[in-house]
Amino acid sequence: PERIFERCSSILLHGQPREILEEDERRFAEQCERLASNGERVLAFAQLELPASEYPEGYKFDQHALNFPVRNLCFLGLISMMDPPRE
């Protein structure tokens, strides 16, 4: 989750994006720690609206070439799930 959060410059609250504040960073770290300490797998989610003029339908996104923005994302939230060890 930290790798996603560090790529975000805004956070979505009550349906509206706003700049990430120090308080948000603190709360993020606390929640990640709390969830992970319970043995839960924690995932972070973010979004970025891309202009259709630059990224039309059918655009070939390439995760190796990174032909799309990966910074200034908008943080959406965390989700956790139980992930028991494999036997």
N, C-alpha and C positions, 0 to 999 in steps of 0.2 A: 504493500500500500504506500510506503514512503516514496517509492520511485514514481508513482502516479501523482501523489500530492505535490512533490517538488516541481512537477511540470505545470502546476496550476497557478494562475495569477488571480483567479476569482473563485467564488463559492456561490452556489445556488441556495438561497434561503427564501422560503415562502414564494417560490416561483420567480424570483428576481435575482440576477447575478449581482454580486458586489465584490469589491477588492478583499482579498484575504488579509485579515488582521493578525497581530501576534496572539490574541486570544484564541483565534481559530486554530493556529498552529499548535498552541498548548493543548487545546481540547482534542485535536486530532491525535497527538502523541499519547495523551492519557487514554483515550478510547482504544487505540491500537494495542497499547500495553495491557489494558484490562482484558480485552478479548483474547489476546494471544496467551496471557497468563492462565486462562481457563482451558488452554489446549485447543482453541478454535483457530481455524484457518480464516484469515482476514483478507478480504479483497476490497480494493478501492475502485470507484467508478468516476469517470470524468467525461466531458463532452466538449466538442468544438464544432461550431457551425461553419461549414466550408462553403465558399461562394460557388454556385452552380456554374458560373462562367469559367472558373478555373478547374473545377472537378465535376464535369458533366456525368450524367448517368452512363455507366459502363467504364468509367475511369479505372485504369489498372493501378491500384495501390500496390506499392512494393515496399515491404517492411525492411528489406535489406538495403535498398537504395534510399529509403526514407524520402520518398518523393511527395511528402505531405507534411504539414506542420505537426510538431510534437511538443510544442511549448505554448504557454498562454492558454492552457485548457481551463475549463470551468469545473471545479470539483463538485460532484453530485452527492457522494456519501460513501459509507462503508457497509459491507455485509459480512457476516461471519457464519461459519458452518462448522459443525463437528466433523473432525477428520481423524477418526481413530487410526492408530498404527496398523499397518498391514501385517498379517501373520504369515 
